[in-house]
Amino acid sequence: MSVHAYVLVQTDVGKAADVTRLVREIEGVVSAENVTGPYDVIALLEAGSIDEAGRLVVAKVQRIEGITRTVTCPVVNL
């Protein structure tokens, strides 16, 4: 069973397009889109476990230059 999570990303001004392109290149990222509102990018990722998803965000996503903050929202099946 895989885990899905949305990652809400804030970027430095003018960096959203570059961040989105780089996030899309990460293995495990299903999609990444530029959005308007309080966040600049929303990415959907897929991982084998919640721990793996967390490691993906910390080790790969948060290391991208231009990202100032992330919020990870695991998908729950009710």
Buried (B, 14 or more C-beta within 10 A) or exposed (E): EEBBBBBBBBBEEEBBEBBBEBBBEBEBBEEBEBEEEEBBBBBBBBBEEEEBBBEBBEEBBBEBEBBEEBEBEEEEEE
